[in-house]
């Protein structure tokens, strides 16, 4: 088989077009909430396709006249970072017009290093910004002004915050959470769509009565794909003449905790290897190769943990549920149930593990490939 010009799979970044498998039922549900100004939290593991879904949904809504912003706050560590990402999202839309000039002047008065230029012919605008060493109070004022100005962007506005649990990690005694909650009430033409991957943090933010965002949003679990995803993968292979067994895809989905990004990643590599027929063993060979390529990063992460935490990761990778059973504690050399609980909490804080459901003793790895690599490490046949 000759080398293929176009690979039917993509991974690593959000996907669209032919690389995206729609979720029509989920879209309808979320649209109903947003159109009625009910703010939504879409909660699911990382690399599960939430961002791709949100981008697709916002694209549909934009075609119907909504002004839509996607603000990526995954890497924020401060109010300054949040302000920068909000400004960046607005800049990317290129939607400043005459009606926004006065609002932009207010922001410029607070953030003097922001510049805006308007094309007199097209009416389009462009601007740049550097936040420099703004005092914290000015940063907060700018955030409040920007949030208030969202209602001026159009008659109907949707603002999506990707990985919104990050705002809870800023040490500000809940100021940013409270500010967003206040603007829920002020912005009568703006609906918010949040995505999040840290179930424990999100649950604390929305279900703790002492938190500003208590019961302020509709929580929707981002579901795993059903059998339609397996059929879609088979069809994608078929578009370039490759035969793939359905069982091979179903087995791969189990190995990577049903993570679409990793399914597409393995399939991408299989296509790049110019295979003509794919079975389960082919999928596992590529998955094993990719996981071993990440061995240095994973080993470095392990070395940063205590021995007790390393044992808990080994337990979680191999067992996943019923972790507090006495025989498992003995098998993995864990001193006691309280010691296990303490290590799980520490690993959740480090964003390595998270809860699965509400049952005690069930956890998920933030990175399913890390879990797979751990299983390889301690497999007597497949030692790394």
Secondary structure, DSSP 4 states (H G I P E B T S, - for coil): -PPPSS-S---SS---GGG----HHHHHHHHHHHHTT--EEEE--TTSSHHHHHHHHHHHHHHTT-EEEEEE-TT--SHHHHHHHHHHHHHHHT---HHHHHHHHHHHHHSTTEEEEE-TTT--EEEEE--TT--HHHHHHHHHHHHHHGGGG-SSEEEEEETGGGGGGSSSTTHHHHHHHHHHHH-TTEEEEEEES-HHHHHHHHH-TTSTTTT-SEEEE-PPP-HHHHHHHHHHHHTTT-EE-HHHHHHHHHHTTT-HHHHHHHHHHHHHTT-SEE-HHHHHHHHHHHHHHTHHHHHHHHHTS-HHHHHHHHHHHHH-S-TT-HHHHHHTT---HHHHHHHHHHHHHTTSEEE-SS-TT-EEESSHHHHHHHHHHT-SSS--
